[in-house]
Amino acid sequence: MSHHRHHRQWERTANRRRLFLLVLVSITTIGASGYMAMALPHQGATRLEIIIVIFFALLFAWISIGFWTSMAGFFILLRKGHRCYLNLAPDRDSGNGPLPSTALLMPVYNEEPLAVFSRVAAITASLDETGQSRYFDFFVLSDTTDPDVWVEEEILWEAARRQMKSDVRPFYRHRVPNIKRKSGNIADFCRRWGRPYQYMVVLDADSLMSGRSLVRMVQKMEEDKTIGILQTVPIPAGKTSLLARVQQFAAHMYGPMFTAGLDFWQLGDAQYWGHNAIIRIAPFMKHCALPRLSGAPPLGGDIMSHDFVEAALMRRAGWGVWLACDLDGSYEEPPPTLIEELIRDRRWSQGNLQHLRMLFTRGVFPAHRYLFLNGAMAYISALLWLIFLSLSTIEAIAVVIQEPDYFPAGAALFPHWPVWNPEWMWILLVSTLVILFLPKLLSMILVVMVQRRASQFGGWGSSILSVTGEVFLSTLLAPLRMLAHSKFIVLILLGSKIGWNPAARSEDGVTWGQALRFHMGGMLLAVVWGAVVFLINRAFFWWLVPILGPLALAVPISVWVSRPRGNAGMFSQRWRWFRGPSDIDPPPEWSLMQMNRQALKAALEKAVFSGLSGFTRAVVDPSVNSLHCAIRQRVNSRLAVSIAERLEGLVHKAVTAGPKSLATAEKKQLLGHPRFMERLHHLVWALPDGEIARSWGVPC
Amino acid sequence: MRVEERRPRSGASLLQWDGKVQEIVQRDPAAWQLCQDRVLCYLSALGIPPVQSLEITGRVLYRTMRKSDQIDEPLQKPIREAMRTLRQILSEGAAMEYQRTEAALDHTMPRRKEGPAMEIGPVMPDIVRGRMIPEFHPMGLVGPIVRLLTFRRIGGASAARKTRLRPTGPQPRGDRP
């Protein structure tokens, strides 16, 4: 079958399926919206009620898409053996034949180096077990700006390189100007070293992939030459806070059904999520370079969420973007705290709103235009929900305080009675709950009764308890997320931009102070909102309690769900709540990672100057200084006189006033020039006994 | 009198080889003690085993003292001279026999095709330049909506843009698989 025919075949199938989805979503939305209009006091006759119904329709359409996607996934998984359009099941493995050269890329930005390199070592070790590791090279592409972390990365790269006895060649590159952030980092790799490689697997700093899956992905790309990007479904794993455990459980329990549904209607127009995906380098280089958007951030400037755009561009160039939904061995870490999750969402919401500017880009396929819209709606829907609730509150208050107009159209034979139908509202509420929670129930039925995998979740009882707990917690957290997302959207539209902050992955929990600062505004709003409604329309107040209640209790909820090990997370673990396959039978890659982490840590702690910070160590420790200078030796040593004089001045400052006298930017400047680092190293060791020598940590 | 280069006696301080050494040390014992400590610490940080470290330290101090003896004035800062001497000894290859120092010395050594100094792996493979040029120009949200409402073609904004945009879309392209 020719490639064109192959494309046409799935495109026809996709069109049919998408039309079917559109019909289902439309029917559900029109039905529910009509019902909503009838349930309102004036049956949708006033302007306010028309607006309420429009907002309701938008929100209902939004949740219906998720519902019908899950339903599609449910029916696909009921038919055993067919889960994904592209079949990547292990039994299709095409053996140990030669593979094209593939680069594994791990872009890092001020991440914990020990965690990064223990992952590098684990993935490499897992690849070695496949016997195919000679076809892979590993690139750690650092955009790190913290001088201490920068040096620690170099030390750990060297330590990992010494420990790994593998055919995978580990490389390390540090980029000083962080142009275009992660997408610029990948583009920089492509420009410099992309051409010798046929494929690249893009990872995140918290990614972990099994060697078997990596090999299988390369094989699939070789089998089907029309695939441009093959995205795996990363399963969150490895964290212990209650929030993280719930997300990990949900991904294991509901994820397969939802992704099967996504694959059902996306097919070759799937999303690229920016990591744990394999990319064909040549077309990526040719078609997926990102421009800088006109105007200033937040909606202009560099494209922040590059992945969706790259997928759209790859597809525009005629290559398929597919979801490998039946390939396991792909993991990531969830955010450990609620605040960290919301900070990440702030970043994503800005990126996704930028996508609206690409909605009308010529040549982009309709499916990807929809995905741009879908990505933006993930956050805009929160604002729509907030507006809907506000309008409903205004309506409820108006019903009480306004004198009813029985003859709105002037003199008439019969008055127009405002009729409030709370029982209709109950039916509508139940329908909404079905749309929201039925997929979760069906997922559990699928896992427990059809696939008979209850033991992977701790048994029947555990599965039921965990699903119940997850539904309760997601209901509790939904208003908190809604308010935060709404705030982000408003801030972005007002022109507030955010910087590029590294993701916090440590499980230190959230202090009461942090939680109070983050959630105080929402708490006050909920209390005032609730009090006003309680005083004016008590019947409506009870409808708002599930939303205003969690908002008023946001601080304790945020602290509670984010608590690290030993608290809520471990409590749930002890009681076998939220257990998933990765808890009951941890994947070997996790053990490899832990083992490598211990080994690297031990190697680091053996060093004489292990107690010093990264930059100080690069100055003082002769091994580290030499390593750093060797890594940076490509840097052009011919400098402009003014730059050389400035660097000489920094060296003098460091020697006369100690490391604390140097600002972060000054440390980075020195680290960028090995000649001056070497000179500083010599001068520091020659310092006479005294305070300055002690501040550098050299023996006095 | 010239000080003979020799190993320190068992149990004796490195700084007490003979009378001349005593004399030099007496001028500023704290400075020489610092030299000894620094050199030993430096070698330890390089991962050189203690016995070899003592040997190298002895050689460093001996050479530094000799230099001190050759000049009329005592060395103002023997530590600076000691560290310079240490670097000289290390670069002469004294440390090459110790595995851990190979990577450390790599950048100071002349690069060789083979040999222990090249044990450090390459940081990056050779650069093979490619190119990535953005070939699309995203439009704003308002303009296309206006064009849509006025039945004008989306993307046909200006002559300049028309010339820059290459024909793209679902049609088969030359490099399409």
HADDOCK unambig.tbl for C-alpha pairs under 7 A between the chains (distance, minus, plus):
assign (segid A and resid 3 and name CA) (segid B and resid 177 and name CA) 6.37 0.50 0.50
assign (segid A and resid 171 and name CA) (segid B and resid 123 and name CA) 5.15 0.50 0.50
assign (segid A and resid 171 and name CA) (segid B and resid 124 and name CA) 5.30 0.50 0.50
assign (segid A and resid 172 and name CA) (segid B and resid 123 and name CA) 5.46 0.50 0.50
assign (segid A and resid 172 and name CA) (segid B and resid 124 and name CA) 6.44 0.50 0.50
assign (segid A and resid 173 and name CA) (segid B and resid 123 and name CA) 7.00 0.50 0.50
assign (segid A and resid 173 and name CA) (segid B and resid 124 and name CA) 6.89 0.50 0.50
assign (segid A and resid 190 and name CA) (segid B and resid 130 and name CA) 6.86 0.50 0.50
assign (segid A and resid 191 and name CA) (segid B and resid 129 and name CA) 5.43 0.50 0.50
assign (segid A and resid 191 and name CA) (segid B and resid 130 and name CA) 4.42 0.50 0.50
assign (segid A and resid 191 and name CA) (segid B and resid 131 and name CA) 5.38 0.50 0.50
assign (segid A and resid 191 and name CA) (segid B and resid 132 and name CA) 6.71 0.50 0.50
assign (segid A and resid 192 and name CA) (segid B and resid 127 and name CA) 5.11 0.50 0.50
assign (segid A and resid 192 and name CA) (segid B and resid 128 and name CA) 5.46 0.50 0.50
assign (segid A and resid 192 and name CA) (segid B and resid 129 and name CA) 4.88 0.50 0.50
assign (segid A and resid 192 and name CA) (segid B and resid 130 and name CA) 6.34 0.50 0.50
assign (segid A and resid 193 and name CA) (segid B and resid 127 and name CA) 5.54 0.50 0.50
assign (segid A and resid 193 and name CA) (segid B and resid 128 and name CA) 5.36 0.50 0.50
assign (segid A and resid 193 and name CA) (segid B and resid 129 and name CA) 6.74 0.50 0.50
assign (segid A and resid 194 and name CA) (segid B and resid 130 and name CA) 6.95 0.50 0.50
assign (segid A and resid 195 and name CA) (segid B and resid 128 and name CA) 6.44 0.50 0.50
assign (segid A and resid 195 and name CA) (segid B and resid 130 and name CA) 6.27 0.50 0.50
assign (segid A and resid 225 and name CA) (segid B and resid 177 and name CA) 6.53 0.50 0.50
assign (segid A and resid 226 and name CA) (segid B and resid 177 and name CA) 5.55 0.50 0.50
assign (segid A and resid 285 and name CA) (segid B and resid 131 and name CA) 6.78 0.50 0.50
assign (segid A and resid 285 and name CA) (segid B and resid 132 and name CA) 5.13 0.50 0.50
assign (segid A and resid 286 and name CA) (segid B and resid 132 and name CA) 5.98 0.50 0.50
assign (segid A and resid 287 and name CA) (segid B and resid 135 and name CA) 6.72 0.50 0.50
assign (segid A and resid 288 and name CA) (segid B and resid 134 and name CA) 6.87 0.50 0.50
assign (segid A and resid 289 and name CA) (segid B and resid 132 and name CA) 5.43 0.50 0.50
assign (segid A and resid 289 and name CA) (segid B and resid 133 and name CA) 5.56 0.50 0.50
assign (segid A and resid 289 and name CA) (segid B and resid 134 and name CA) 4.48 0.50 0.50
assign (segid A and resid 290 and name CA) (segid B and resid 134 and name CA) 5.31 0.50 0.50
assign (segid A and resid 291 and name CA) (segid B and resid 134 and name CA) 5.40 0.50 0.50
assign (segid A and resid 316 and name CA) (segid B and resid 168 and name CA) 6.93 0.50 0.50
assign (segid A and resid 316 and name CA) (segid B and resid 169 and name CA) 5.39 0.50 0.50
assign (segid A and resid 316 and name CA) (segid B and resid 170 and name CA) 6.18 0.50 0.50
assign (segid A and resid 317 and name CA) (segid B and resid 168 and name CA) 6.92 0.50 0.50
assign (segid A and resid 317 and name CA) (segid B and resid 169 and name CA) 6.69 0.50 0.50
assign (segid A and resid 318 and name CA) (segid B and resid 170 and name CA) 6.20 0.50 0.50
assign (segid A and resid 318 and name CA) (segid B and resid 172 and name CA) 6.79 0.50 0.50
assign (segid A and resid 318 and name CA) (segid B and resid 176 and name CA) 5.78 0.50 0.50
assign (segid A and resid 356 and name CA) (segid B and resid 141 and name CA) 6.68 0.50 0.50
assign (segid A and resid 357 and name CA) (segid B and resid 138 and name CA) 6.49 0.50 0.50
assign (segid A and resid 357 and name CA) (segid B and resid 139 and name CA) 5.92 0.50 0.50
assign (segid A and resid 357 and name CA) (segid B and resid 140 and name CA) 4.92 0.50 0.50
assign (segid A and resid 357 and name CA) (segid B and resid 141 and name CA) 5.15 0.50 0.50
assign (segid A and resid 358 and name CA) (segid B and resid 138 and name CA) 5.17 0.50 0.50
assign (segid A and resid 358 and name CA) (segid B and resid 139 and name CA) 6.20 0.50 0.50
assign (segid A and resid 360 and name CA) (segid B and resid 139 and name CA) 6.73 0.50 0.50
assign (segid A and resid 360 and name CA) (segid B and resid 144 and name CA) 6.56 0.50 0.50
assign (segid A and resid 361 and name CA) (segid B and resid 138 and name CA) 5.34 0.50 0.50
assign (segid A and resid 361 and name CA) (segid B and resid 139 and name CA) 6.20 0.50 0.50
assign (segid A and resid 361 and name CA) (segid B and resid 155 and name CA) 6.96 0.50 0.50
assign (segid A and resid 362 and name CA) (segid B and resid 155 and name CA) 5.85 0.50 0.50
assign (segid A and resid 363 and name CA) (segid B and resid 168 and name CA) 5.46 0.50 0.50
assign (segid A and resid 363 and name CA) (segid B and resid 169 and name CA) 4.01 0.50 0.50
assign (segid A and resid 363 and name CA) (segid B and resid 170 and name CA) 6.90 0.50 0.50
assign (segid A and resid 364 and name CA) (segid B and resid 169 and name CA) 6.65 0.50 0.50
assign (segid A and resid 607 and name CA) (segid B and resid 45 and name CA) 6.74 0.50 0.50
assign (segid A and resid 608 and name CA) (segid B and resid 45 and name CA) 5.32 0.50 0.50
assign (segid A and resid 621 and name CA) (segid B and resid 45 and name CA) 6.40 0.50 0.50
assign (segid A and resid 622 and name CA) (segid B and resid 45 and name CA) 6.68 0.50 0.50
assign (segid A and resid 622 and name CA) (segid B and resid 46 and name CA) 6.37 0.50 0.50
assign (segid A and resid 622 and name CA) (segid B and resid 104 and name CA) 6.91 0.50 0.50
assign (segid A and resid 623 and name CA) (segid B and resid 46 and name CA) 5.71 0.50 0.50
assign (segid A and resid 623 and name CA) (segid B and resid 104 and name CA) 4.61 0.50 0.50
assign (segid A and resid 626 and name CA) (segid B and resid 104 and name CA) 4.82 0.50 0.50
assign (segid A and resid 626 and name CA) (segid B and resid 105 and name CA) 6.38 0.50 0.50
assign (segid A and resid 626 and name CA) (segid B and resid 107 and name CA) 6.49 0.50 0.50
assign (segid A and resid 627 and name CA) (segid B and resid 103 and name CA) 6.80 0.50 0.50
assign (segid A and resid 627 and name CA) (segid B and resid 104 and name CA) 5.82 0.50 0.50
assign (segid A and resid 629 and name CA) (segid B and resid 107 and name CA) 6.75 0.50 0.50
assign (segid A and resid 630 and name CA) (segid B and resid 106 and name CA) 6.79 0.50 0.50
assign (segid A and resid 630 and name CA) (segid B and resid 107 and name CA) 4.99 0.50 0.50
assign (segid A and resid 631 and name CA) (segid B and resid 123 and name CA) 6.21 0.50 0.50
assign (segid A and resid 686 and name CA) (segid B and resid 79 and name CA) 5.55 0.50 0.50
assign (segid A and resid 686 and name CA) (segid B and resid 80 and name CA) 4.47 0.50 0.50
assign (segid A and resid 686 and name CA) (segid B and resid 83 and name CA) 6.34 0.50 0.50
assign (segid A and resid 688 and name CA) (segid B and resid 79 and name CA) 6.97 0.50 0.50
assign (segid A and resid 699 and name CA) (segid B and resid 37 and name CA) 6.79 0.50 0.50
assign (segid A and resid 699 and name CA) (segid B and resid 38 and name CA) 5.93 0.50 0.50
assign (segid A and resid 700 and name CA) (segid B and resid 34 and name CA) 6.34 0.50 0.50
